[in-house]
Amino acid sequence: MTVPGIRRHQRALQRIADKSHGNRAAGLTGYGRSVRYVASHLRAADYRVSYPRVRVETWAEAQPTTVAPSWPGGTNLVNGRDYSLMAYSDGGVLTERVTPVDRAGDSSGCEPDDFDGFLAGEIALLDGAICPYLVQADNAETAGAGAVIVVARGTADDPAPVFPGSLGSDAEVPIPVLSASEAAGASLERLAEEGAGLRVSARVVRGFRTARSVVADRPGASGKVVMAGAHLDSVGGGPGINDNGSGVATILEMAVRLARLDPDTRNGVRFAFWAAEEEGLLGSTAYVRGLRPAERDDIALYLNFDMLGSPNFVRFVYRIAGADPATPYERGTAAIEARFARYFGQRDLATEPIPLEGRSDHAAFSGAGIPVGGLFSGAEGIKTQFEAEIFGGRAGEPYDPCYHLAC
């Protein structure tokens, strides 16, 4: 497996996004083209290819969202630079006053009583907080807010840019919910102090489409199967060349190279390219739920590769919680981590463990008791000084400054 080979696949995925409105989101044109690209390489390598289907709720802005002061001379705000409509937000058109809500701490809008005294119809100005955006939006809507703007949090020396928030495909908040850069948040705070109004206009369309995962099998001598997977879809706001074109390109190149070597393997090998991870892990979850008990038992382990090319990276290896694994799942998962750590250690490459959480496609396999492991290079999290000393890069900045954006 070579870096040029991986890069070749990433460039192909970028070309697909360029021809498909800038994204490869599940159920849309760019995703269908990504499926055909991956499947054609796997079929050419003599894999048995199948296409498990999943129903995906789609969401898109019907027209660019606008945000502007309601009086002449106010500061102009630019979509994509200063603000962005969160995915799965509802639409709406309103002109109302802006009201800051509990912006002094790290739990702005996380509790219903944060909105005590809030006047119905006004636009709630919140800070990014320790609770999910959906919780903030639900609390604001319950208090009568006509719209919600969540401001990114940065530092005095490094103001935070606008971020691509999402409420999740199951959100039912019937008002516009937007994210804003820290600089835009300061402008909106001044607007609130002046008692001026803000006009928000957002229109969205929602529906359902079918998206296909791609699963490729190569038989082995035993009845067991080793799986490697990566999600094939991007968010709607960007091409997803790191998230997760990097994982897709890596395991696709791995699959093609393995086929060329044509080894006699003890276990079968299965490569999976999942649909709709960005919509809530839908493809991998539906796949695992659809397995018969004997088919689940045949999967010896699952390896997940999500975001392997973050420019300000850390070499994260999934680790199970607890120091004394007791169950077969725990022992298998710990053994996978140890194997990765040994591999990198033999090459004098540092690693850092990261807890196994449910943010990617390993979650369904873990829930089914199948040992899991994988690699990750970081997303929107901030690199620490300690990590910068070990891995290089820039402390105090995101692992991937282009996470979920069209950079």
C-alpha positions in Angstrom: 0.0 0.0 0.0 1.5 3.4 -1.0 0.7 7.0 -0.2 0.5 7.9 -4.0 -2.1 5.2 -4.4 -4.2 6.6 -1.5 -3.8 10.1 -2.8 -5.0 9.0 -6.3 -8.3 7.8 -4.8 -8.7 11.1 -2.8 -8.2 13.1 -5.9 -10.9 11.1 -7.7 -13.3 11.7 -4.8 -12.5 15.4 -5.0 -13.3 15.4 -8.7 -16.6 13.7 -8.0 -17.5 16.4 -5.4 -16.5 19.1 -7.8 -19.0 17.7 -10.4 -21.7 17.2 -7.7 -22.4 20.6 -6.1 -19.3 20.4 -3.9 -20.3 17.4 -1.8 -20.7 13.6 -1.6 -23.5 13.5 0.9 -25.5 10.3 1.2 -28.5 10.0 -1.1 -27.2 12.8 -3.4 -25.5 12.7 -6.8 -21.9 12.9 -5.5 -22.5 9.9 -3.2 -23.9 7.8 -6.0 -20.8 8.6 -8.1 -18.6 7.7 -5.1 -20.4 4.3 -4.8 -19.8 3.6 -8.5 -16.1 4.6 -8.2 -15.4 2.4 -5.2 -17.4 -0.6 -6.5 -15.7 -0.5 -9.9 -12.3 -0.9 -8.4 -13.4 -3.7 -6.1 -15.1 -5.6 -8.9 -12.0 -5.2 -11.0 -10.1 -6.8 -8.2 -12.5 -9.8 -8.2 -14.2 -9.1 -4.9 -17.8 -10.2 -4.4 -19.6 -6.8 -4.1 -23.0 -6.2 -2.5 -24.9 -3.0 -1.8 -26.9 -2.9 1.4 -29.4 -0.1 1.3 -30.5 2.4 3.9 -33.2 5.1 3.9 -31.7 8.5 4.4 -33.5 11.7 5.3 -32.1 14.5 3.2 -31.9 18.2 4.1 -30.8 21.2 2.1 -31.1 24.9 2.0 -33.6 25.9 -0.7 -31.8 29.2 -1.1 -28.9 30.8 0.7 -29.8 31.9 4.2 -29.5 35.6 4.9 -28.9 37.4 8.1 -28.9 41.2 8.2 -29.6 44.1 10.6 -33.1 45.5 10.0 -31.8 49.1 9.9 -29.6 50.8 7.3 -26.0 51.1 8.2 -25.8 47.9 10.2 -22.8 45.6 9.8 -23.3 43.2 6.9 -22.9 39.5 7.7 -21.7 37.1 5.1 -23.1 33.5 4.7 -20.3 31.0 5.1 -17.9 33.5 6.7 -19.9 34.9 9.5 -22.8 32.5 9.9 -24.2 29.2 8.6 -27.6 27.5 8.9 -27.2 24.3 11.0 -27.9 21.1 9.2 -31.5 19.8 9.9 -32.6 23.3 11.1 -36.0 24.4 10.1 -36.6 27.4 8.0 -38.4 30.7 8.7 -38.4 34.4 8.0 -38.5 36.9 10.9 -37.3 40.3 12.0 -36.8 40.5 15.8 -34.5 41.8 18.5 -31.5 39.7 19.5 -31.3 38.6 23.2 -28.1 37.1 24.7 -28.7 34.1 26.9 -26.3 33.2 29.8 -23.2 33.9 27.8 -20.9 34.2 30.8 -20.2 30.4 31.3 -19.9 27.2 29.3 -23.6 26.1 29.6 -25.3 28.8 27.6 -28.9 27.6 26.9 -28.3 24.2 28.3 -31.0 24.5 31.0 -34.6 25.7 30.6 -34.2 28.3 33.4 -31.4 30.0 31.4 -34.3 31.5 29.4 -36.1 33.0 32.4 -37.5 36.4 31.3 -36.9 35.7 27.7 -39.5 37.4 25.5 -41.3 35.2 23.0 -40.4 35.7 19.4 -37.0 37.2 19.9 -33.7 35.7 18.6 -31.7 33.8 21.2 -28.0 34.5 21.1 -26.1 31.6 22.7 -22.5 30.5 23.0 -21.2 27.0 22.0 -21.6 25.0 25.2 -21.1 21.7 27.0 -24.5 20.4 25.8 -25.5 19.4 22.3 -26.8 22.1 19.9 -30.2 20.3 19.8 -30.6 20.7 23.6 -29.9 24.5 23.3 -32.3 24.8 20.4 -35.0 22.8 22.1 -34.8 24.9 25.3 -34.8 28.1 23.2 -37.8 27.1 21.2 -39.7 26.0 24.3 -39.0 29.5 25.7 -40.6 31.0 22.6 -37.5 32.0 20.6 -38.2 32.8 17.0 -34.6 31.7 16.0 -31.4 30.7 17.6 -27.8 31.7 16.9 -25.0 29.7 18.5 -21.6 31.6 18.6 -18.3 29.8 18.3 -16.0 30.1 21.3 -12.3 30.9 20.8 -9.6 32.7 22.7 -8.5 36.4 22.9 -5.6 35.7 20.6 -7.4 33.3 18.2 -11.1 34.2 17.6 -13.1 31.2 16.5 -14.5 31.0 12.9 -18.0 29.9 11.9 -18.5 26.2 12.4 -20.7 23.7 10.5 -23.2 22.6 13.2 -25.8 20.0 12.9 -28.9 19.3 15.0 -29.1 15.7 13.7 -31.6 14.1 11.3 -34.1 13.4 14.0 -34.3 17.1 15.1 -37.9 18.5 15.3 -37.1 22.2 16.2 -39.5 24.3 14.1 -37.3 27.4 14.0 -34.1 28.5 12.2 -30.9 27.5 14.1 -27.7 29.0 13.0 -24.0 29.0 14.0 -21.9 32.2 13.9 -18.2 33.1 14.1 -16.9 34.7 17.3 -16.5 38.0 15.4 -20.1 37.9 14.2 -21.2 37.1 17.7 -19.6 40.3 19.0 -21.4 42.3 16.3 -24.7 40.6 17.3 -24.0 41.4 20.9 -23.6 45.1 20.1 -26.9 44.9 18.0 -28.6 43.5 21.1 -27.2 46.3 23.3 -28.6 48.9 20.8 -32.0 47.2 20.8 -32.0 46.9 17.1 -33.7 44.2 15.1 -32.2 41.4 13.0 -33.7 39.9 9.9 -33.3 36.1 9.4 -34.5 34.4 6.2 -34.0 30.7 5.9 -35.7 28.2 3.6 -35.1 24.5 3.6 -36.3 21.3 1.8 -36.4 17.9 3.4 -37.2 14.4 2.0 -36.1 10.8 1.9 -33.8 8.9 -0.4 -32.1 5.5 -0.6 -28.4 5.3 -0.2 -26.2 2.2 -0.7 -23.2 1.0 1.3 -20.6 -1.0 -0.6 -19.5 -4.3 1.0 -16.7 -6.4 -0.7 -15.9 -9.9 0.3 -12.9 -12.2 -0.3 -13.2 -15.7 1.1 -10.7 -17.4 3.5 -10.0 -20.9 4.6 -11.9 -20.6 7.9 -15.5 -19.5 8.5 -14.4 -16.3 10.2 -14.2 -12.8 8.6 -12.0 -9.8 9.4 -13.7 -6.5 8.5 -12.3 -3.1 7.8 -14.6 -0.2 7.2 -14.8 3.5 6.4 -17.8 5.8 5.8 -18.1 6.9 2.2 -20.3 9.9 2.6 -19.4 13.5 3.3 -21.4 16.2 5.0 -23.5 18.4 2.7 -21.3 21.4 3.2 -18.1 20.0 1.8 -16.4 17.3 -0.3 -15.2 15.2 2.7 -11.7 14.5 1.4 -10.4 14.0 4.9 -13.7 13.1 6.5 -13.8 10.5 5.2 -12.1 10.3 1.9 -8.9 9.6 3.7 -10.3 6.4 5.3 -12.0 5.3 2.1 -8.9 5.8 0.0 -6.8 3.9 2.5 -8.9 0.8 2.7 -9.7 0.8 -1.0 -6.0 0.9 -1.8 -5.6 -1.9 0.9 -8.2 -4.0 -0.8 -6.8 -3.6 -4.3 -3.2 -4.3 -3.1 -4.4 -7.4 -1.2 -6.1 -8.8 -4.3 -2.9 -8.3 -6.4 -0.9 -10.2 -3.8 -3.6 -13.0 -3.9 -2.5 -14.6 -0.6 -4.1 -17.6 1.0 -5.7 -16.1 4.0 -6.9 -18.1 7.0 -9.8 -15.7 7.5 -12.1 -14.1 5.0 -11.6 -10.4 4.4 -14.5 -7.9 4.1 -14.2 -4.2 3.2 -17.2 -2.0 3.9 -17.8 1.6 2.7 -20.7 2.9 4.7 -23.5 5.1 3.7 -24.9 7.9 5.8 -22.4 8.0 8.7 -22.8 11.7 8.8 -26.6 11.3 9.2 -26.2 9.2 12.4 -24.2 6.0 11.5 -27.2 4.8 9.5 -25.5 2.5 7.0 -23.3 0.5 9.5 -26.1 0.3 12.1 -28.6 -1.1 9.5 -26.0 -3.6 8.4 -25.3 -4.9 11.8 -29.0 -5.1 12.7 -29.6 -7.0 9.6 -27.1 -9.8 10.3 -28.4 -13.1 11.5 -26.8 -14.4 14.8 -24.5 -16.8 13.0 -23.4 -14.0 10.6 -22.5 -11.8 13.6 -20.6 -14.6 15.2 -18.6 -15.1 12.0 -17.1 -11.6 12.3 -13.9 -12.0 14.2 -13.2 -8.2 14.5 -14.0 -4.9 12.9 -11.5 -2.1 12.2 -12.7 1.4 11.6 -10.8 4.1 9.7 -12.2 7.6 10.0 -10.3 10.8 9.2 -6.7 9.6 8.7 -5.3 12.8 7.1 -5.9 15.6 9.5 -3.1 18.2 8.9 -2.6 19.0 12.6 -2.8 15.3 13.4 -2.4 13.1 16.4 -2.0 9.4 15.8 -5.0 8.2 17.8 -5.6 4.5 18.4 -9.0 3.4 19.8 -8.8 2.1 23.4 -11.5 0.4 25.5 -12.2 1.8 28.9 -10.9 -0.1 31.9 -7.6 -1.6 32.8 -8.7 -5.3 33.2 -10.7 -6.6 30.2 -12.8 -9.5 31.2 -15.2 -10.4 28.4 -14.3 -11.8 24.9 -15.3 -8.5 23.4 -13.1 -6.5 25.8 -10.1 -8.9 25.4 -10.4 -8.8 21.7 -10.7 -5.0 21.6 -7.7 -4.6 23.9 -5.7 -7.0 21.7 -6.4 -4.9 18.6 -5.2 -1.8 20.3 -2.0 -3.6 21.5 -1.3 -4.8 17.9 -1.6 -1.3 16.5 0.6 0.1 19.3 3.2 -2.6 18.7 3.2 -1.9 15.0 3.8 1.8 15.4 6.2 1.4 18.2 8.5 -0.9 16.1 8.7 2.0 13.7 9.3 4.7 16.4 6.0 6.3 15.7 4.2 7.7 18.7 0.5 7.0 19.3 -2.1 8.3 21.7 -5.1 6.3 23.0 -8.6 7.7 22.4 -11.7 6.3 24.2 -14.0 4.1 22.1 -17.1 6.4 21.8 -20.0 6.2 19.5 -19.0 8.9 17.0 -18.2 6.5 14.1 -19.2 3.3 12.4 -17.5 1.0 15.0 -20.4 1.8 17.4 -22.8 -0.8 16.0 -20.2 -3.6 16.0 -19.2 -2.7 19.5 -22.8 -2.8 20.6 -23.1 -6.3 19.1 -20.2 -7.5 21.1 -17.8 -7.7 18.1 -14.2 -6.7 19.0 -13.4 -3.4 17.4 -10.4 -1.1 16.9 -9.2 1.6 14.6 -7.3 4.7 13.8 -8.2 8.4 13.9 -6.2 11.6 13.4 -8.5 14.1 15.0 -11.4 16.3 14.0 -12.6 19.6 15.5 -10.8 19.0 18.8 -7.9 21.3 19.9 -4.4 20.0 19.9 -2.7 20.3 23.3 0.8 21.5 23.9 1.8 18.0 25.1 0.5 16.6 21.8 2.3 19.2 19.8 5.6 18.3 21.5 5.1 14.6 20.5 3.5 14.8 17.1 4.5 18.2 15.9 2.0 20.7 14.6 0.4 23.6 16.3 -0.9 23.6 19.9 -4.2 25.4 20.5 -5.5 24.8 17.0 -7.9 22.2 15.7 -6.6 18.8 14.5 -8.5 19.5 11.2 -9.2 23.3 10.7 -11.3 22.3 7.7 -13.5 19.8 9.5 -16.9 19.6 7.8 -16.1 22.7 5.7 -15.6 23.2 2.0 -11.9 24.3 2.3 
